[in-house]
Amino acid sequence: MLDYCIIGSGISGSTIANYLNKNYLVKVFDKARGVGGRSSFKRYKGKIGFDHGLQYLSPRSKEFKSFTNKLIKKKVLKHWRGKHEFLNEKVKRDKKHIKLIGVKGNNDISKFLLKKISCNFQSELSEIKRQKDFWYLKFKDNKYIYSKNLILSIPFPQAKKLSSKFVKTKLFKNKVIMNSSLTVLLMTNKTSNKASSFFTNDKVLGWVSKENSKKRFKYNKDLWVLQSTFEYGKKHTNKYRNKKKFYTNVLINKFKKLTKIKIRKTYFTHIHGWKYSSNSKPLSVQSYWDKKIGLGFCGDWFGGPRLENGWLSATDLYNKIKK
Ligand SMILES: Cc1cc2nc3c(=O)[nH]c(=O)nc-3n(C[C@H](O)[C@H](O)[C@H](O)COP(=O)(O)OP(=O)(O)OC[C@H]3O[C@@H](n4cnc5c(N)ncnc54)[C@H](O)[C@@H]3O)c2cc1C
């Protein structure tokens, strides 16, 4: 029987798994095909690919800065310098914050943390039951396992659905609103523009990154990631699946109009809707741990909208478990 079953291989799940694996028998399960959750990397071929969700890290807390500095030394993370343009001059420029990215892709941190841990992908947890002093955990493909403790590092609405009847506190009474957004991955002819990213302040298209500028590969085509604003995502993420071509074109046309970059040819597009992109309203606690029944939660939704919040939450949970 497992000591700890961890659901989710994003930053929160991989961080808590890494801490616990030093003293316990731990396994990670994720419904996705690979590591990283919302910091996943979509491979096109070989080293060439797109950061699908998270674009970069800007560490703010002392603890997270020290963790990311270690990862820079270990060549897991590197700086993304380049020319980060603001298309609207009225936007306050945030020059202070450094931009860190994975050396090969933004799921490098999770990969590094999970290096020594057994991970099972395409495994979606669908039901949990408490039996005597352990958990019975059933997955969508009807497989099941037993574990003494269960950690859910998944977005708030999914955690609530699976486990609310086991939570005695007011945790799930909180109004956690997770913003939605649309992302288009785009491959075009090589262009002469030298920018690494564009912050637009438009109502539809919020942010554009040029993946070639992350210097992970050399390629004779340009790779772009176009991200909608939350305002646009809120209205359209639920219905994008039936109109993928339409929404792809909306974001591409905005991109061309705002940046004036000359696109002659499009070689590849892919659109994805993030239903639970991020939570901008922090809770009063960083994580949840019920020692009596061995149930814990961690995730960015406790603390805010960034990857750092997921790491801080997992670290806080580990400190509670250790006590
Ligand atoms: C488009 C986009 C852009 C972003 N840009 C930035 C940025 O530039 N900088 C920044 O700091 N942050 C950014 N973020 C936020 C950042 O990605 C998240 O804060 C962070 O990745 C959250 O990590 P997490 O581990 O808490 O959750 P997740 O990464 O969501 O991990 C949860 C995992 O649980 C799995 N899962 C869910 N339900 C189940 C189930 N029932 N069974 C099994 N597995 C399950 C999911 O597949 C997922 O892999 C961005 C997010 C998005 C979507």
The ligand as an SDF file (V2000), in Angstrom:
LIG
                    3D

 53 58  0  0  0  0  0  0  0  0999 V2000
   -2.4080   30.0060  -20.4730 C   0  0  0  0  0  0  0  0  0  0  0  0
   -1.7280   30.1220  -19.1410 C   0  0  0  0  0  0  0  0  0  0  0  0
   -0.6480   30.9930  -18.9930 C   0  0  0  0  0  0  0  0  0  0  0  0
    0.0020   31.1100  -17.7650 C   0  0  0  0  0  0  0  0  0  0  0  0
    1.0740   31.9350  -17.6730 N   0  0  0  0  0  0  0  0  0  0  0  0
    1.7660   31.9760  -16.5050 C   0  0  0  0  0  0  0  0  0  0  0  0
    2.9780   32.7280  -16.4170 C   0  0  0  0  0  0  0  0  0  0  0  0
    3.4380   33.3190  -17.3900 O   0  0  0  0  0  0  0  0  0  0  0  0
    3.6330   32.7380  -15.2100 N   0  0  0  0  0  0  0  0  0  0  0  0
    3.1860   32.0550  -14.1070 C   0  0  0  0  0  0  0  0  0  0  0  0
    3.8510   32.0730  -13.0660 O   0  0  0  0  0  0  0  0  0  0  0  0
    2.0440   31.3350  -14.1800 N   0  0  0  0  0  0  0  0  0  0  0  0
    1.3310   31.2750  -15.3320 C   0  0  0  0  0  0  0  0  0  0  0  0
    0.2060   30.5060  -15.4270 N   0  0  0  0  0  0  0  0  0  0  0  0
   -0.2820   29.8270  -14.2240 C   0  0  0  0  0  0  0  0  0  0  0  0
    0.5190   28.5520  -13.9270 C   0  0  0  0  0  0  0  0  0  0  0  0
    0.5670   27.7610  -15.0800 O   0  0  0  0  0  0  0  0  0  0  0  0
   -0.1700   27.8080  -12.7890 C   0  0  0  0  0  0  0  0  0  0  0  0
   -0.2190   28.6590  -11.6610 O   0  0  0  0  0  0  0  0  0  0  0  0
    0.5560   26.5210  -12.3580 C   0  0  0  0  0  0  0  0  0  0  0  0
    1.0360   25.8080  -13.4560 O   0  0  0  0  0  0  0  0  0  0  0  0
   -0.4350   25.7010  -11.5460 C   0  0  0  0  0  0  0  0  0  0  0  0
    0.1850   24.5070  -11.1110 O   0  0  0  0  0  0  0  0  0  0  0  0
   -0.6420   23.4510  -10.2440 P   0  0  0  0  0  0  0  0  0  0  0  0
    0.2570   22.3100   -9.9770 O   0  0  0  0  0  0  0  0  0  0  0  0
   -1.2390   24.1110   -9.0450 O   0  0  0  0  0  0  0  0  0  0  0  0
   -1.8720   22.9850  -11.1700 O   0  0  0  0  0  0  0  0  0  0  0  0
   -1.8330   22.2760  -12.5900 P   0  0  0  0  0  0  0  0  0  0  0  0
   -0.6180   22.6340  -13.3290 O   0  0  0  0  0  0  0  0  0  0  0  0
   -3.1590   22.5510  -13.2220 O   0  0  0  0  0  0  0  0  0  0  0  0
   -1.7380   20.7160  -12.2350 O   0  0  0  0  0  0  0  0  0  0  0  0
   -2.8780   19.9400  -11.9480 C   0  0  0  0  0  0  0  0  0  0  0  0
   -2.7400   18.5910  -12.6360 C   0  0  0  0  0  0  0  0  0  0  0  0
   -3.7920   17.7530  -12.1690 O   0  0  0  0  0  0  0  0  0  0  0  0
   -4.2520   16.9450  -13.2320 C   0  0  0  0  0  0  0  0  0  0  0  0
   -5.6200   16.5190  -12.8780 N   0  0  0  0  0  0  0  0  0  0  0  0
   -6.7190   17.2930  -12.6870 C   0  0  0  0  0  0  0  0  0  0  0  0
   -7.7700   16.5170  -12.3180 N   0  0  0  0  0  0  0  0  0  0  0  0
   -7.3090   15.2330  -12.2530 C   0  0  0  0  0  0  0  0  0  0  0  0
   -7.9050   13.9730  -11.9040 C   0  0  0  0  0  0  0  0  0  0  0  0
   -9.1890   13.8670  -11.5260 N   0  0  0  0  0  0  0  0  0  0  0  0
   -7.1380   12.8600  -11.9730 N   0  0  0  0  0  0  0  0  0  0  0  0
   -5.8160   12.9240  -12.3510 C   0  0  0  0  0  0  0  0  0  0  0  0
   -5.2100   14.0920  -12.6730 N   0  0  0  0  0  0  0  0  0  0  0  0
   -5.9390   15.2260  -12.6110 C   0  0  0  0  0  0  0  0  0  0  0  0
   -4.1720   17.8580  -14.4630 C   0  0  0  0  0  0  0  0  0  0  0  0
   -4.0710   17.0940  -15.6490 O   0  0  0  0  0  0  0  0  0  0  0  0
   -2.9020   18.6530  -14.1660 C   0  0  0  0  0  0  0  0  0  0  0  0
   -1.7570   18.0730  -14.7700 O   0  0  0  0  0  0  0  0  0  0  0  0
   -0.4560   30.3500  -16.6530 C   0  0  0  0  0  0  0  0  0  0  0  0
   -1.5260   29.4650  -16.8090 C   0  0  0  0  0  0  0  0  0  0  0  0
   -2.1550   29.3410  -18.0400 C   0  0  0  0  0  0  0  0  0  0  0  0
   -3.2820   28.3460  -18.1980 C   0  0  0  0  0  0  0  0  0  0  0  0
  1  2  1  0
  2  3  1  0
  2 52  2  0
  3  4  2  0
  4  5  1  0
  4 50  1  0
  5  6  2  0
  6  7  1  0
  6 13  1  0
  7  8  2  0
  7  9  1  0
  9 10  1  0
 10 11  2  0
 10 12  1  0
 12 13  2  0
 13 14  1  0
 14 15  1  0
 14 50  1  0
 15 16  1  0
 16 17  1  0
 16 18  1  0
 18 19  1  0
 18 20  1  0
 20 21  1  0
 20 22  1  0
 22 23  1  0
 23 24  1  0
 24 25  2  0
 24 26  1  0
 24 27  1  0
 27 28  1  0
 28 29  2  0
 28 30  1  0
 28 31  1  0
 31 32  1  0
 32 33  1  0
 33 34  1  0
 33 48  1  0
 34 35  1  0
 35 36  1  0
 35 46  1  0
 36 37  1  0
 36 45  1  0
 37 38  2  0
 38 39  1  0
 39 40  1  0
 39 45  2  0
 40 41  1  0
 40 42  2  0
 42 43  1  0
 43 44  2  0
 44 45  1  0
 46 47  1  0
 46 48  1  0
 48 49  1  0
 50 51  2  0
 51 52  1  0
 52 53  1  0
M  END
$$$$
